[in-house]
Every structure is written in C-alpha cells, then in structure tokens.
Amino acid sequence: MKQFTIKAEFDPEARVWCGSNDEVPLTTEASTLDELLARATEIGPEIAVMNGLAKSGEEVTFHLTADRVAVYAG
C-alpha cells in the first residue's frame, strides 16, 4: 500500500480548496474538502502509477491535511 499526503489550502478569492502533492505529482481543486479528497482519490492512483510510484492495482491512499486562516480585524 502506498500513502501520500495532500496539502490543502483555501483560496479565499476563488472560494475553492486547492490540494497538491509534489511527490505524485498531483494538483487539483474543489469547493469542499470532501470533494477535494474524492477528486484526489479519483485521479491520484493513476498519476502515481504513471510516475512509477505505485504498481497498477496496488492500493493507494491519500491523507488530506488542511490549512485555512481566519482574520479578525475588530
């Protein structure tokens, strides 16, 4: 089993979550974290196989870490 970590950051201007992993390499975006993780697990295994990081049919898991900043200007 291969495991990769997707780092997610919120883009307040576009109002989307952007996720990436430089090792795979994978970059994608979605409006929610659940959608981002679903997208990563949809495209990530194929990208990992294409880059020699996993074998075809091998279990590949993605761990999502998220960072979002709230600013209080009171």
N, C-alpha and C positions, 0 to 999 in steps of 0.2 A: 504494500500500500504506500502510495506517495501522498504527502500532505504539503500544501502550500498555503501561505498566509496572504490574504488580500487586504491591503491597507485602503480603507475607505475614508474619504474626506467629503464634507458637504460644500458645494459651491453655491453660496447664497444668491449670486447674481442669476445663475441659470436655474436655481432651485432643484438641483439634482445631486445625487451621491455619485462620486467618481471613485472607482476602485481600480487598483493596479497591483501587479506583482512583476518585478523586473526579472526574476529568475525564469518564469514560464515562457515568454513574456506575455502579459495579459493586461489590457486596459479596457474598461467598459464603464457605462454609466446607467443609472436608473433613478426613478423618482422616490423609491423607498429602499431601505436596506434589504428587505426580503426579496424584492425584485432584483437587486444587485447581486445577491448571493445566488439566486436562481439563474441569472444570466452567466455568472462566473462558472457555475457547475455545468451549464449547457455547453459553453464554448471552451472552457479551460482544459478538460481532458484531451480533446483533440489537439489543442495547441501544444500541450505537454508532450504528446506522442510525436508530433511533427518536429519538435525540438530535441528529441531523444531523451527526455526526462522521465518518461513512463513508457511502458510497453502497451501495445494495443490490447484492450480488455482488462488491463490492470486497474484495480480500484484506486481512484484519485479523490482525495478530499480537500476541501477548501475551508480554511479558518478565516473568518472575517473580523477585522479589528476596525473600529470606527472612531473618528475624531470630529467633534463638532464644537465650535466655540460660540458661547452666548456673551454678548456685550451689554453691560448695564451702564447707561450714561445718565444716571439720575443725580 
